[in-house]
């Protein structure tokens, strides 16, 4: 996205992680979703030299706030910031 009057740019990614919470396969799917989102954001930053806003439903529920969701922890360790709280 580009601000017309200033020319400042920002990258934006919108996502919706895997929604089921029934077992290990679902956890691995969300881990894969997180890895893919991280890669896409890193590519946008590198290619366009812009900050990136990634938003959407990460489907971590109550576990994200407590830090128990592995994909959530991995994203924070890779430079993402949770702006909900």
Backbone bond lengths (Angstrom), bond angles and torsions (degrees), N, CA, C in turn:
res aa  C-N    CA-C-N  psi(-1)  N-CA   C-N-CA  omega(-1)  CA-C   N-CA-C  phi
1 X - - - 1.434 - - 1.528 108.56 -
2 X 1.316 115.84 148.25 1.455 119.93 179.97 1.523 110.32 -134.17
3 X 1.314 115.52 130.73 1.462 121.76 174.21 1.522 107.53 -73.35
4 X 1.300 117.27 119.05 1.468 121.57 -173.09 1.527 112.43 -60.53
5 X 1.323 118.22 -45.91 1.463 119.62 -173.39 1.526 113.60 -73.62
6 X 1.340 117.50 -29.38 1.469 119.87 -176.64 1.523 113.08 -107.68
7 X 1.317 117.25 -22.00 1.455 120.97 -176.36 1.523 113.29 80.23
8 X 1.338 117.70 1.65 1.469 120.29 178.23 1.523 109.00 -68.47
9 X 1.345 114.53 141.02 1.457 120.25 -176.56 1.515 112.17 -122.20
10 X 1.306 115.39 154.31 1.460 122.87 175.84 1.531 107.56 -147.13
11 X 1.321 115.90 143.42 1.459 120.50 175.31 1.515 109.26 -90.90
12 X 1.323 116.18 147.87 1.463 121.14 -179.74 1.523 109.28 -133.96
13 X 1.332 115.93 132.26 1.459 121.87 175.09 1.520 108.20 -126.08
14 X 1.307 116.40 134.20 1.463 122.11 177.18 1.524 107.94 -119.97
15 X 1.326 116.65 136.28 1.464 119.13 -174.66 1.518 111.78 -145.88
16 X 1.297 115.20 168.46 1.461 122.70 173.46 1.526 106.72 -145.67
17 X 1.335 116.49 106.39 1.459 121.22 -178.28 1.530 111.10 -69.97
18 X 1.323 114.74 162.99 1.458 122.80 177.71 1.529 109.16 -49.87
19 X 1.322 116.78 138.30 1.465 122.07 -168.17 1.517 115.94 -99.28
20 X 1.317 119.10 -19.49 1.460 119.59 -175.27 1.522 111.20 -78.70
21 X 1.337 116.03 148.91 1.464 122.81 179.93 1.519 109.62 -130.53
22 X 1.326 117.29 52.29 1.461 119.22 -174.16 1.519 114.39 -106.78
23 X 1.331 118.22 -7.42 1.457 117.44 -179.94 1.509 113.34 170.82
24 X 1.327 114.52 -167.38 1.461 122.31 -175.44 1.528 113.21 -61.06
25 X 1.312 117.52 -36.12 1.466 120.55 -179.71 1.529 109.25 -61.61
26 X 1.326 116.56 -40.25 1.462 120.52 -179.92 1.524 111.31 -68.34
27 X 1.310 116.92 -38.70 1.462 120.79 177.14 1.527 109.96 -63.02
28 X 1.326 116.36 -44.95 1.471 120.28 178.86 1.529 111.17 -62.77
29 X 1.316 117.40 -35.72 1.458 120.48 178.83 1.527 110.30 -64.06
30 X 1.334 117.16 -43.21 1.470 120.04 178.19 1.531 110.87 -67.94
31 X 1.328 117.17 -34.13 1.466 119.49 174.84 1.527 109.85 -62.07
32 X 1.328 116.86 -41.16 1.468 121.06 177.97 1.534 110.57 -66.38
33 X 1.327 116.27 -39.97 1.469 119.97 176.29 1.525 110.52 -59.87
34 X 1.326 117.19 -43.71 1.465 121.46 -179.57 1.526 111.04 -64.45
35 X 1.323 116.53 -41.62 1.466 120.29 179.20 1.524 111.05 -64.25
36 X 1.320 116.54 -40.29 1.463 120.28 178.94 1.520 111.14 -66.18
37 X 1.331 117.29 -44.62 1.464 120.66 178.67 1.525 110.69 -61.73
38 X 1.319 116.96 -42.27 1.466 120.91 178.39 1.519 110.41 -59.89
39 X 1.324 116.74 -45.49 1.465 121.20 -179.68 1.529 111.12 -62.52
40 X 1.314 117.30 -45.27 1.473 121.06 -179.74 1.533 110.28 -61.61
41 X 1.321 117.09 -44.49 1.474 120.57 179.98 1.528 110.91 -64.42
42 X 1.329 116.76 -42.89 1.466 120.05 178.01 1.526 111.37 -61.52
43 X 1.331 116.49 -39.66 1.468 120.43 178.85 1.533 111.21 -65.35
44 X 1.334 117.25 -41.20 1.471 119.89 178.03 1.526 111.30 -63.88
45 X 1.326 115.99 -42.96 1.465 120.28 179.69 1.522 110.11 -61.32
46 X 1.327 116.49 -46.89 1.459 121.20 -178.17 1.539 111.58 -66.94
47 X 1.317 117.15 -47.57 1.456 121.08 -174.76 1.527 113.25 -70.82
48 X 1.321 116.45 -41.55 1.468 119.70 -173.31 1.526 114.28 -106.94
49 X 1.343 116.86 -7.05 1.471 121.40 179.54 1.530 111.21 55.68
50 X 1.337 115.71 49.80 1.460 121.43 -179.17 1.526 110.23 -131.10
51 X 1.334 117.35 154.72 1.460 119.06 169.08 1.525 108.11 -70.41
52 X 1.331 117.09 154.35 1.459 120.91 -177.16 1.527 109.96 -126.01
53 X 1.315 114.87 135.48 1.459 121.92 173.63 1.527 106.54 -107.61
54 X 1.330 116.11 121.38 1.464 121.08 176.61 1.524 107.70 -113.85
55 X 1.312 116.32 128.86 1.458 120.18 -177.77 1.516 109.86 -140.98
56 X 1.302 115.00 161.80 1.449 120.13 176.75 1.506 110.91 148.37
57 X 1.306 115.89 -169.25 1.451 121.91 179.64 1.524 108.05 -96.88
58 X 1.336 115.59 108.10 1.459 119.99 -178.45 1.524 112.03 -87.41
59 X 1.308 117.04 -4.04 1.466 122.85 174.69 1.525 113.75 50.78
60 X 1.323 116.10 45.93 1.460 119.99 175.17 1.521 111.49 -103.62
61 X 1.314 116.81 -8.62 1.460 120.72 176.43 1.505 113.12 53.78
62 X 1.327 115.55 -143.57 1.461 121.49 -176.50 1.515 112.29 -66.01
63 X 1.321 118.17 -20.42 1.452 121.07 -176.19 1.520 112.57 -69.36
64 X 1.327 118.05 -27.71 1.457 119.33 -178.09 1.516 110.89 -66.52
65 X 1.314 118.35 -40.92 1.463 120.74 -178.87 1.528 110.71 -63.66
66 X 1.318 117.53 -38.36 1.460 120.69 -178.22 1.521 112.15 -82.45
67 X 1.340 117.31 -9.34 1.457 120.17 179.54 1.506 114.40 82.74
68 X 1.332 117.31 11.25 1.460 120.76 -177.14 1.524 112.99 -81.95
69 X 1.309 118.03 -23.00 1.464 120.03 -177.39 1.522 109.52 -75.61
70 X 1.313 116.95 117.06 1.462 121.63 -176.68 1.526 112.51 -57.87
71 X 1.353 119.48 -47.97 1.476 117.90 179.69 1.526 112.11 -59.06
72 X 1.320 116.60 -38.41 1.464 121.61 179.01 1.529 110.13 -62.30
73 X 1.323 117.20 -47.64 1.468 121.24 178.78 1.519 110.64 -61.23
74 X 1.346 116.84 -41.93 1.459 120.42 179.46 1.523 111.17 -61.56
75 X 1.323 116.98 -40.55 1.460 120.27 -179.69 1.527 110.24 -65.05
76 X 1.328 117.75 -43.63 1.465 120.34 178.68 1.524 110.78 -62.46
77 X 1.328 117.13 -38.21 1.462 121.51 178.60 1.529 111.68 -67.43
78 X 1.343 117.15 -22.24 1.464 122.20 179.26 1.529 112.85 -95.79
79 X 1.312 117.62 15.58 1.458 121.21 173.14 1.506 116.54 97.81
80 X 1.320 118.20 -0.22 1.462 119.58 175.67 1.525 109.33 -71.38
81 X 1.317 117.40 153.78 1.465 122.31 175.61 1.506 108.51 -124.64
82 X 1.316 116.55 137.15 1.455 122.19 177.40 1.520 107.23 -89.54
83 X 1.311 117.14 115.48 1.473 120.44 -176.27 1.526 112.02 -99.48
84 X 1.324 117.00 6.83 1.466 119.42 -179.24 1.516 112.80 -72.18
85 X 1.308 117.20 -33.92 1.470 119.74 -169.98 1.501 111.97 -102.25
